Amino acid sequence: MTTEVMLLAAQLWAQARMRERPTAEANALDGDVILAAQAILEASEGNHVVIATTNAPHLL
């Protein structure tokens, strides 16, 4: 986990809130957005990313 990941996660968290699609409690920066941020950054570097989960709705 890097500062870059956390900054992107914060942006994703804010976007989800603005769309009224929170993935966690009102004041929580949760693991779903951190995972999504990490995946986005890895993919942007040309890496193949696969996320295995039983909680897919939180990643949409």
SVG drawing of the C-alpha trace seen along z (x, -y; Angstrom):
<svg xmlns="http://www.w3.org/2000/svg" viewBox="-27 -14 31 30">
<polyline fill="none" stroke="black" stroke-width="0.4" points="0.0,0.0 1.4,-3.4 0.4,-7.0 -0.7,-6.9 -3.1,-4.0 -4.6,-5.8 -5.0,-9.1 -6.8,-7.2 -8.9,-5.3 -10.0,-8.6 -11.1,-9.9 -13.0,-6.7 -14.6,-6.9 -15.7,-10.5 -17.1,-9.6 -19.1,-6.7 -20.5,-9.0 -21.5,-11.7 -23.3,-9.0 -25.0,-7.9 -23.4,-4.5 -21.3,-4.2 -19.5,-1.0 -19.1,-1.4 -20.1,-3.5 -20.3,-7.3 -16.9,-8.1 -15.0,-5.0 -12.5,-4.6 -13.0,-0.9 -11.1,1.9 -13.3,2.1 -12.1,-1.3 -8.5,-0.6 -8.6,2.7 -10.2,1.0 -7.5,-1.7 -4.7,0.8 -6.2,2.8 -6.7,-0.4 -3.1,-1.4 -1.7,2.1 -3.8,2.3 -2.6,-1.2 1.0,0.2 0.1,2.9 -0.4,5.7 -3.2,8.2 -5.5,7.8 -8.0,10.4 -10.1,9.8 -11.8,12.8 -14.6,12.0 -18.0,13.1 -19.0,9.4 -19.0,8.1 -21.7,5.5 -19.3,3.4 -16.9,3.3 -19.3,1.9"/>
</svg>
